[in-house]
Amino acid sequence: MAENTDGDDRPSRIDKLFSDGEMDKSNRSRRRARMLLEDFKSELAVADPNDATLDRVMEDFLAECVLGAAWYQAKYKNARRWVYFYIGVNILAIVFLPISLILLSKGWLWLELKGTTGQVTSQIAGLLTGILGVQKTLSTWYASQQRYAMWFKSASDLKSIYYGVTRKWAACVERNRAGFVAELRDATIAARKIIDAEELDYYQKLVLPSFDILDLLTAGRVATSSLVTSLLPSTPATPIAVIGRTAIPAAGSPLAETTDGEDPNGLVIAPGGPRPRSDVQLYVPQAAKTWAGIGDPEASHIGQSNWIAYASWTNDGKPIQKFVSSWIVPQPPALADSQVIYLFSGMQTADRNTILQPVLQWGSHGDGLPGDIATGPFWTVASWRVGLDGAWHSKHVRVYPGDRVTGVITLDQMAGGGFHYTCEFEGLTDTFLPTVAPIAELNQCVQTLEAYVKETLRTPYDLDPGLYPATPDVVFEDISVEVDGKTVRPPWAPKTVPPTSAVADRCKLLGTGAQTAVQIVFR
């Protein structure tokens, strides 16, 4: 331990820095290092204090090694204090949030607004969803910035260099000043490398807080709404079941029967065209209905298809066992109107009355369940089975421009006088959709751009240029069609509908890559 000028046994300034840390704005400066020079010389028992060259080398070493270690020590200790603070805040939130809601339900505000229970509940749930969403985002971001292990390790490594030098050279500097200076320079370089490595790693992993308003308003709305409705009186909560990571209305809830309870007779835009809302069902495994299958002559509504561009191939041999296709989620349209855009690969029956399709969708078709990621002016994926007997879809999963999505349709078995298929997006379990009941053979493969503007029911028609995705092209690639255990290369037949020159120039579909890719071009 260094000697102290006042003759007591208190630790030197260097030892205190190692213990307490320091985050001075002028940290690692020569001026700060010069303040520690006498302590360092005393530790080493340097006899001649007037060697300018030795002083400069010592100052460089102190700036990098000692002051660097002090900075990391302070960061580590400060981060520990923030950990305790965050734990305390979250404990208070857990304790007082339910209490506050209960008190609110019994207070004067509740009595005053008793006639608008549903509206008050929605407003409280929306406010809490926003507050908790921001809190979660900030907490996640702050946690990602706290590099406890790296700070602790950097401080320890720098201290080890310092103590290694002092143990080796204490009372020995005068015997070999040249050797001491050389080793001190090497130690300074080693200390600087530790600091540079930590800083480089920090900037490579630097994350800025991200506020996606839609995510903040939708990600936690089910849990928040359930909490509010369960605590506020006279507001029955919707029964919720959990599948995977997503909550949905439980079997028996009226919301589990149709995609939206507001207007069962209104039209929604499903793949294949507008349909009555009651025709469109969310597939719920716990309460799956027996779907109509082969030979069902009844149809509540036949969709009006608006396939802008597509390529098709019809198989006339043994049944297709698997159809796989990948594509990249494009940029959103430049103009957000009432358009609904579908990009999908699919398989349909010979009479084209039934299609199974993994669909990438932009826009809202009027769908939305509590717990289901609603469709809207953003990209989602879902699996669809559309026929004369209605339309069913899996849950919608949010995806983002640049994501690669892979749709897979598989022949599960041939039984019950028909065919059983499954449809899903690879890696997204919530998009799994089986046909349940046997259907006719799906022998026609398609790659399709389908698009609608809600105000227009006539078909076919084209969209204005700004309503299409703002991406030069979308390529369906890595296409794999398996028949009888072998991969076939379909001779795709591209078409553009309606066949107008304006559409053909702006939005056309091309076969490329020896029938292993299909390209849809937006102009």
Phi, psi and omega per residue, in radians:
M1 nan 2.485 -3.119
A2 -1.210 2.628 3.080
E3 -1.285 2.650 3.126
N4 -1.943 2.429 -3.081
T5 -1.126 -0.444 -3.141
D6 -1.606 0.103 2.951
G7 1.401 0.131 3.126
D8 -1.711 -3.052 -3.075
D9 -1.820 0.374 3.104
R10 -1.189 2.619 -3.115
P11 -1.145 2.678 3.100
S12 -1.206 2.948 3.132
R13 -1.105 -0.572 3.113
I14 -1.166 -0.813 3.100
D15 -1.063 -0.654 -3.140
K16 -1.181 -0.666 3.094
L17 -1.119 -0.724 3.119
F18 -1.116 -0.553 -3.104
S19 -1.443 -0.813 -3.017
D20 -1.679 -0.460 -3.069
G21 1.376 2.961 -3.134
E22 -2.789 2.396 3.106
M23 -2.184 0.793 3.113
D24 -1.083 2.481 -3.125
K25 -1.056 -0.505 3.140
S26 -1.689 0.444 -3.106
N27 -1.011 2.523 -3.140
R28 1.141 0.435 3.057
S29 -1.660 2.763 3.110
R30 -1.113 -0.582 3.128
R31 -1.099 -0.787 3.113
R32 -1.156 -0.662 3.134
A33 -1.137 -0.623 -3.118
R34 -1.122 -0.510 3.119
M35 -1.199 -0.361 -3.138
L36 -1.744 -0.010 -2.996
L37 -1.116 -0.737 -3.097
E38 -1.135 -0.680 3.091
D39 -1.080 -0.739 -3.123
F40 -1.144 -0.759 3.123
K41 -1.108 -0.697 3.120
S42 -1.114 -0.680 3.118
E43 -1.082 -0.630 -3.095
L44 -1.628 -0.121 -3.101
A45 1.036 0.863 3.085
V46 -1.349 2.185 -3.012
A47 -1.371 -0.768 -3.056
D48 -1.740 1.871 -3.080
P49 -1.483 0.089 -2.996
N50 -1.963 0.526 3.095
D51 -1.689 1.816 -3.050
A52 -1.093 -0.690 -3.140
T53 -1.116 -0.781 3.129
L54 -1.120 -0.660 3.130
D55 -1.075 -0.758 -3.123
R56 -1.129 -0.730 3.130
V57 -1.127 -0.725 3.117
M58 -1.123 -0.719 -3.139
E59 -1.104 -0.741 3.085
D60 -1.044 -0.760 -3.141
F61 -1.114 -0.763 3.141
L62 -1.137 -0.685 -3.120
A63 -1.105 -0.778 -3.089
E64 -1.385 -0.825 -2.976
C65 -1.472 -0.975 -3.051
V66 -1.289 -0.888 -3.101
L67 -1.224 -0.552 3.038
G68 -1.110 -0.805 3.109
A69 -1.082 -0.677 3.134
A70 -1.115 -0.682 -3.141
W71 -1.136 -0.824 3.137
Y72 -1.125 -0.632 3.123
Q73 -1.115 -0.721 3.126
A74 -1.158 -0.719 3.124
K75 -1.083 -0.743 -3.115
Y76 -1.121 -0.777 -3.133
K77 -1.181 -0.681 3.133
N78 -1.143 -0.684 3.117
A79 -1.112 -0.660 3.106
R80 -1.089 -0.680 3.110
R81 -1.119 -0.702 3.129
W82 -1.150 -0.588 3.082
V83 -1.029 -0.823 3.124
Y84 -1.095 -0.662 3.132
F85 -1.101 -0.819 -3.126
Y86 -1.130 -0.688 3.098
I87 -1.061 -0.771 3.134
G88 -1.100 -0.769 3.141
V89 -1.078 -0.753 -3.118
N90 -1.205 -0.604 3.062
I91 -1.105 -0.746 3.104
L92 -1.084 -0.715 3.131
A93 -1.113 -0.726 -3.141
I94 -1.103 -0.685 -3.083
V95 -1.357 -0.799 -2.942
F96 -1.602 -0.350 -3.140
L97 -1.103 -0.917 3.094
P98 -1.084 -0.673 3.137
I99 -1.078 -0.732 -3.137
S100 -1.106 -0.705 3.124
L101 -1.147 -0.697 3.123
I102 -1.129 -0.781 3.108
L103 -1.100 -0.666 3.117
L104 -1.085 -0.700 -3.112
S105 -1.151 -0.395 -3.083
K106 -1.833 -0.071 -3.047
G107 -1.517 -3.034 -3.094
W108 -1.162 -0.534 -3.133
L109 -1.128 -0.708 3.109
W110 -1.114 -0.734 -3.139
L111 -1.126 -0.643 -3.104
E112 -1.232 -0.595 -3.040
L113 -1.860 0.339 -3.032
K114 -1.052 -0.475 -3.122
G115 -1.322 -0.184 -3.123
T116 -2.186 0.941 -3.050
T117 -0.992 -0.886 -3.077
G118 -1.086 -0.710 -3.136
Q119 -1.146 -0.759 3.128
V120 -1.093 -0.747 3.137
T121 -1.054 -0.776 -3.138
S122 -1.117 -0.703 -3.136
Q123 -1.156 -0.748 3.119
I124 -1.125 -0.764 3.138
A125 -1.102 -0.711 3.116
G126 -1.130 -0.736 3.126
L127 -1.103 -0.825 3.141
L128 -1.136 -0.656 3.106
T129 -1.045 -0.790 3.118
G130 -1.112 -0.795 -3.120
I131 -1.101 -0.836 -3.118
L132 -1.186 -0.571 3.092
G133 -1.140 -0.771 3.100
V134 -1.123 -0.727 3.134
Q135 -1.076 -0.732 -3.134
K136 -1.154 -0.731 3.140
T137 -1.105 -0.813 -3.140
L138 -1.152 -0.701 3.132
S139 -1.115 -0.752 3.129
T140 -1.125 -0.737 3.141
W141 -1.135 -0.797 -3.109
Y142 -1.109 -0.709 3.130
A143 -1.072 -0.633 -3.135
S144 -1.231 -0.375 3.126
Q145 -1.494 -0.299 -3.093
Q146 -1.474 2.001 -3.006
R147 -1.971 1.094 -3.021
Y148 -0.944 -0.855 -3.056
A149 -1.115 -0.769 -3.117
M150 -1.159 -0.716 3.127
W151 -1.146 -0.780 3.141
F152 -1.096 -0.768 -3.123
K153 -1.158 -0.748 -3.136
S154 -1.088 -0.776 3.109
A155 -1.076 -0.752 -3.128
S156 -1.134 -0.733 -3.141
D157 -1.124 -0.700 3.140
L158 -1.203 -0.694 3.078
K159 -1.096 -0.690 -3.139
S160 -1.088 -0.687 3.086
I161 -1.097 -0.784 -3.122
Y162 -1.080 -0.877 -3.089
Y163 -1.202 -0.506 3.060
G164 -1.115 -0.723 3.111
V165 -1.172 -0.822 -3.081
T166 -1.155 -0.653 3.112
R167 -1.151 -0.673 -3.082
K168 -1.318 -0.647 -2.953
W169 -1.898 0.055 3.109
A170 -1.034 2.157 3.131
A171 1.118 0.303 -3.127
C172 -2.138 -0.053 -3.060
V173 -1.061 -0.726 -3.050
E174 -1.160 -0.397 -3.133
R175 -1.302 -0.520 -3.082
N176 -2.663 1.275 -3.089
R177 -1.089 -0.689 -3.114
A178 -1.104 -0.743 3.110
G179 -1.147 -0.675 3.114
F180 -1.116 -0.771 3.137
V181 -1.077 -0.745 -3.141
A182 -1.113 -0.747 -3.132
E183 -1.213 -0.625 3.128
L184 -1.136 -0.662 3.089
R185 -1.139 -0.725 3.094
D186 -1.104 -0.698 3.120
A187 -1.144 -0.631 3.103
T188 -1.125 -0.732 3.110
I189 -1.113 -0.733 3.124
A190 -1.084 -0.714 3.118
A191 -1.132 -0.725 3.137
R192 -1.119 -0.629 3.115
K193 -1.126 -0.676 3.104
I194 -1.071 -0.783 -3.127
I195 -1.175 -0.771 -3.139
D196 -1.087 -0.699 -3.137
A197 -1.123 -0.719 3.127
E198 -1.151 -0.740 -3.129
E199 -1.151 -0.732 3.124
L200 -1.091 -0.762 3.127
D201 -1.113 -0.655 3.125
Y202 -1.078 -0.851 -3.073
Y203 -1.246 -0.509 3.062
Q204 -1.160 -0.529 -3.089
K205 -1.857 0.205 -3.115
L206 -1.113 2.250 -3.136
V207 -2.191 2.258 3.073
L208 -1.644 2.612 3.140
P209 -1.107 2.343 -3.104
S210 -1.989 2.195 3.137
F211 -2.009 1.641 3.015
D212 -1.592 1.861 -3.018
I213 -1.017 -0.723 3.139
L214 -1.094 -0.706 3.112
D215 -1.133 -0.722 -3.132
L216 -1.089 -0.609 -3.061
L217 -1.524 -0.324 -3.070
T218 -1.938 -0.541 -2.979
A219 -1.053 -0.715 -3.063
G220 -1.966 0.266 -3.002
R221 -1.203 -0.569 -3.116
V222 -1.177 -0.842 -3.127
A223 -1.112 -0.722 -3.132
T224 -1.168 -0.783 3.129
S225 -1.072 -0.707 3.122
S226 -1.107 -0.702 3.119
L227 -1.104 -0.827 -3.096
V228 -1.131 -0.826 -3.080
T229 -1.197 -0.471 3.127
S230 -1.354 -0.405 -3.095
L231 -1.713 -0.515 3.117
L232 -1.465 2.368 -3.097
P233 -1.243 2.778 3.048
S234 1.100 0.372 3.115
T235 -2.247 1.621 -3.090
P236 -1.132 2.384 3.131
A237 -1.486 2.539 3.073
T238 -1.297 2.261 3.088
P239 -1.057 2.313 -3.065
I240 -2.105 2.325 2.982
A241 -1.998 2.753 -3.096
V242 -2.068 2.197 3.035
I243 -2.091 2.073 -3.088
G244 1.082 -2.168 -3.128
R245 -1.758 0.038 -2.979
T246 -2.069 2.389 3.116
A247 -1.573 2.484 3.084
I248 -2.400 2.826 3.071
P249 -1.063 2.385 -3.106
A250 -1.252 2.812 3.060
A251 -0.994 2.357 -3.107
G252 1.774 -0.402 3.057
S253 -1.261 2.427 -3.137
P254 -1.075 -0.430 -3.140
L255 -1.280 -0.234 -3.131
A256 -1.393 -0.106 -3.042
E257 -1.630 -0.682 -3.121
T258 -2.268 2.912 -3.054
T259 -1.339 -0.290 3.126
D260 -2.835 2.173 -3.057
G261 -1.494 0.067 -3.040
E262 -1.240 -0.815 -3.070
D263 -2.552 1.559 -3.062
P264 -1.101 -0.290 -3.123
N265 -1.745 -0.064 3.124
G266 -1.285 2.872 -3.132
L267 -1.642 2.480 2.975
V268 -2.187 2.746 -3.139
I269 -1.737 1.880 3.050
A270 -1.825 2.883 2.977
P271 -0.955 2.273 -3.057
G272 1.803 -0.215 3.058
G273 2.114 3.089 -3.123
P274 -1.096 2.451 3.123
R275 -2.447 2.732 2.966
P276 -1.042 2.490 -3.098
R277 -0.987 -0.600 -3.115
S278 -1.196 -0.273 3.115
D279 -1.397 -0.270 -3.024
V280 -1.834 2.126 -3.037
Q281 -2.121 2.509 2.973
L282 -1.526 2.243 3.111
Y283 -1.270 2.052 3.102
V284 -2.040 1.900 -3.057
P285 -0.952 -0.659 -3.076
Q286 -1.198 -0.426 -3.061
A287 -2.318 0.702 -3.098
A288 -1.133 2.303 3.092
K289 -1.438 2.856 3.010
T290 -1.434 1.915 -3.071
W291 -1.366 2.600 3.075
A292 -1.134 2.534 -3.067
G293 -2.215 -2.349 -3.048
I294 -1.099 2.396 3.000
G295 1.416 0.141 3.114
D296 -1.357 1.931 -3.041
P297 -1.506 -0.209 -3.050
E298 -1.477 2.488 3.084
A299 -2.544 2.052 3.137
S300 -1.238 -0.426 3.125
H301 -2.905 2.384 3.047
I302 -1.823 2.186 -3.066
G303 -1.105 2.643 3.060
Q304 -1.766 1.822 -2.985
S305 -1.356 2.462 3.081
N306 -2.293 1.084 3.078
W307 -1.298 1.947 -3.111
I308 -1.249 -0.808 3.117
A309 -2.603 2.508 -3.134
Y310 -2.793 2.837 2.985
A311 -2.246 2.483 -3.077
S312 -2.369 2.764 3.038
W313 -2.613 2.279 -3.132
T314 -1.879 2.218 3.131
N315 -1.570 2.222 3.140
D316 -1.990 0.291 3.135
G317 -1.949 -2.484 3.115
K318 -1.130 2.757 -3.059
P319 -1.011 2.532 3.041
I320 -1.234 2.235 -3.114
Q321 -1.586 -0.571 -3.126
K322 -2.735 2.470 3.091
F323 -2.292 2.027 -3.086
V324 -2.133 2.405 3.107
S325 -2.644 2.461 -3.127
S326 -2.124 2.598 3.022
W327 -2.728 2.872 -3.085
I328 -1.710 2.346 3.089
V329 -1.119 2.096 -3.094
P330 -1.368 3.034 3.032
Q331 -1.167 2.642 -3.135
P332 -1.189 2.847 3.093
P333 -1.075 2.653 3.103
A334 -1.190 -0.542 -3.138
L335 -2.035 2.226 3.099
A336 -1.772 1.808 3.124
D337 -2.013 -2.409 3.109
S338 -1.729 0.294 -3.068
Q339 -1.235 2.603 3.006
V340 -2.175 2.187 -3.079
I341 -2.064 2.287 3.073
Y342 -2.095 2.257 2.977
L343 -2.115 2.102 -3.028
F344 -2.663 2.725 2.804
S345 -1.756 2.698 -3.084
G346 -2.843 2.888 3.047
M347 -2.276 2.331 -3.114
Q348 -2.315 2.862 -3.131
T349 -1.290 2.886 -3.115
A350 -1.052 -0.600 3.132
D351 -1.499 -0.002 3.097
R352 1.094 0.400 3.125
N353 -1.557 -0.236 3.133
T354 -2.433 2.376 3.115
I355 -2.393 2.473 3.041
L356 -2.042 2.239 -2.936
Q357 -2.656 2.273 2.911
P358 -1.453 2.093 -2.902
V359 -2.068 2.254 2.928
L360 -1.658 2.176 -2.976
Q361 -2.199 2.428 2.958
W362 -2.149 2.251 3.125
G363 1.846 2.901 -3.091
S364 -1.788 2.283 3.064
H365 -1.795 0.242 3.135
G366 1.657 0.113 -3.090
D367 -1.553 2.777 3.052
G368 2.788 2.083 3.075
L369 -2.061 2.593 2.933
P370 -0.985 2.184 -3.107
G371 1.640 -0.327 3.083
D372 -1.603 2.353 3.082
I373 -1.181 1.931 -3.022
A374 -1.143 2.638 3.004
T375 -1.388 2.738 -3.110
G376 -3.128 -2.802 -3.127
P377 -1.317 1.012 3.104
F378 -2.798 3.035 -3.068
W379 -1.605 2.352 2.997
T380 -2.387 2.804 3.024
V381 -2.159 2.580 3.092
A382 -2.803 2.743 3.050
S383 -1.704 2.440 -3.096
W384 -2.217 2.512 2.905
R385 -2.177 2.009 -3.028
V386 -2.122 2.299 3.128
G387 -2.695 -3.047 3.111
L388 -1.122 -0.441 -3.082
D389 -1.577 0.099 3.113
G390 2.309 -3.076 -3.135
A391 -2.310 2.322 3.094
W392 -2.167 2.573 3.111
H393 -2.471 2.745 3.033
S394 -1.394 -3.056 3.043
K395 -1.195 2.618 3.075
H396 -1.537 2.329 -3.129
V397 -2.051 2.254 -3.107
R398 -1.229 2.323 3.026
V399 -2.267 2.982 -2.976
Y400 -2.342 2.668 3.125
P401 -0.909 2.339 -3.105
G402 1.695 -0.316 3.082
D403 -1.182 2.507 3.036
R404 -1.712 2.169 -3.140
V405 -2.026 2.522 -3.114
T406 -2.253 2.016 3.114
G407 -1.596 2.390 -3.094
V408 -2.296 2.183 3.016
I409 -2.043 2.244 -3.029
T410 -2.248 2.355 2.990
L411 -1.347 1.955 -3.061
D412 -1.383 -0.861 3.114
Q413 -2.908 2.838 3.014
M414 -1.964 1.952 -3.072
A415 -2.789 2.827 3.078
G416 1.130 0.470 3.118
G417 1.369 0.255 -3.134
G418 -2.802 -2.799 -3.044
F419 -2.060 2.463 3.065
H420 -1.993 2.188 -3.121
Y421 -2.147 2.814 2.958
T422 -2.228 2.672 -3.133
C423 -2.409 2.431 3.122
E424 -2.917 2.898 2.943
F425 -1.699 2.264 -3.062
E426 -0.989 2.215 3.101
G427 1.492 -0.079 -3.128
L428 -2.063 1.582 -3.010
T429 -1.109 -0.493 -3.130
D430 -1.184 -0.228 -3.133
T431 -1.618 0.091 -3.115
F432 -1.192 2.286 -3.125
L433 -2.493 2.021 3.052
P434 -1.622 2.802 3.081
T435 -1.382 -0.232 3.093
V436 1.135 -1.284 3.129
A437 -1.588 2.719 3.117
P438 -1.138 2.500 3.109
I439 -2.260 3.020 3.075
A440 -1.199 2.834 -3.101
E441 -1.089 2.361 3.030
L442 -1.605 1.835 -3.028
N443 -2.075 0.045 3.121
Q444 -2.069 2.152 3.106
C445 -1.686 2.449 3.134
V446 -2.388 2.657 2.974
Q447 -2.216 2.133 -2.810
T448 -2.437 2.494 2.825
L449 -1.896 2.055 3.112
E450 -2.134 2.362 -3.059
A451 -2.609 2.594 -3.102
Y452 -2.469 2.694 2.851
V453 -2.018 2.215 -2.932
K454 -1.016 -0.519 -3.075
E455 -1.339 -0.177 -3.064
T456 -1.982 2.116 -3.136
L457 -1.816 -0.302 3.138
R458 -1.220 2.583 3.081
T459 -2.418 2.673 -0.073
P460 -1.480 2.784 3.065
Y461 -2.686 2.825 -3.098
D462 -1.835 2.799 3.082
L463 -1.739 2.722 3.025
D464 -1.125 2.635 -3.048
P465 -0.941 -0.727 -3.071
G466 -1.217 -0.202 -3.126
L467 -1.513 -0.195 3.086
Y468 -1.461 2.806 3.084
P469 -0.989 2.469 -3.091
A470 -1.477 0.958 3.130
T471 -2.297 2.365 -3.096
P472 -0.982 -0.706 -3.135
D473 -2.718 2.772 3.020
V474 -2.156 2.172 -3.077
V475 -1.976 2.088 2.953
F476 -1.425 2.028 -3.013
E477 -2.333 3.121 -3.072
D478 0.862 0.712 -3.117
I479 -1.283 2.270 3.139
S480 -2.310 2.101 3.061
V481 -2.040 2.109 -3.084
E482 -1.897 2.171 3.115
V483 -2.295 2.180 3.111
D484 0.944 0.704 3.095
G485 1.333 0.104 -3.122
K486 -2.153 2.609 3.100
T487 -1.527 2.260 3.127
V488 -1.944 2.749 3.126
R489 -1.948 1.678 -3.058
P490 -1.135 2.422 2.995
P491 -1.430 1.504 -3.026
W492 -1.052 2.435 3.101
A493 -1.942 1.715 -3.089
P494 -1.366 2.527 3.106
K495 -2.474 2.668 3.064
T496 -2.176 2.252 -3.099
V497 -2.310 2.331 -0.061
P498 -1.293 2.685 -3.038
P499 -1.398 1.121 3.087
T500 -1.856 2.680 -3.104
S501 -1.117 -0.613 -3.135
A502 -1.098 -0.767 3.132
V503 -1.191 -0.751 -3.100
A504 -1.061 -0.634 3.139
D505 -1.298 -0.572 -3.016
R506 -1.683 -0.634 -3.024
C507 -2.434 1.689 -3.103
K508 -2.268 2.847 -3.093
L509 -2.120 2.259 -3.059
L510 -2.131 2.501 2.990
G511 -1.583 2.262 -3.105
T512 -2.396 2.948 2.976
G513 1.091 0.784 3.083
A514 0.917 0.819 3.073
Q515 1.144 0.313 3.055
T516 -1.806 -0.002 3.125
A517 -2.575 2.582 3.055
V518 -2.240 2.348 -3.033
Q519 -2.087 2.239 3.016
I520 -1.845 2.204 -3.022
V521 -1.931 2.233 3.045
F522 -1.774 2.321 3.135
R523 -2.132 nan nan
